[in-house]
């Protein structure tokens, strides 16, 4: 399949990965020619080698894996790539409904797209600072999906393909009668990501909107112009490093399509969209930058509201003119 994430992105992101965690030990299988496909309902299908995956920015989180088949529960500090980051690179389409995970032993599972895009859902490549442990369930492999608060049959391992689908696909356990939600009763803790997902608060009137950012840079909100549907951000990338940011926008705040400028110059951002959320991926050089993001819609300021003052002025002018004409005729 056509590879769309080239060496430019890999070079930009390698430095940030090494600064955050250092290189993870690679299993023999990860060092082989094994690849991971991300395809289906996406704009940019990916065929990623494990050298590429290990070069991407990673997070860690402590999460408990519980199995429905009586195997012991395990808790590890998992390290891997946020799945929403990979799906952003692939460019998920707005009509995506689920992802299908296809494993090396033929096992399949599924996740609703909202769960797949949750910041705490990661493609783990390691645990407790080393390679993934071989557990009693799932094939040995260089990856395992970590889905906190879900039963283990959602934690697919040895994944060879992640397929984005528009249908209500059901995996092996799910089609066999197990809950498709797979929520573990009483297990509703939210793991803390390291480094954390940043939340940027944008105020308008008495409301506050959130823009989430997975980034190795320092990003702050400098201003918000509701009439132009534009949010302005300050970005600082430490010297000697390359910066990246995956911005998560709720479309009931700023709706697609988006125009992005960096230091006053238009740039292209990789984008993935669902019906409610947009994911924009950008890269930066070292130093300070002014980032501007303009949207097609801001729901609190509809187009009719933007033009209302002008319409009011026109109506007043017409009334005044008509009044003058009436006085002239009266004379």
Order of alpha helices (4+ residues) and beta strands (2+ residues): alpha-beta-beta-alpha-beta-beta-alpha-beta-beta-alpha-beta-beta-beta-alpha-beta-beta-beta-beta-beta-beta-beta-beta-beta-beta-alpha
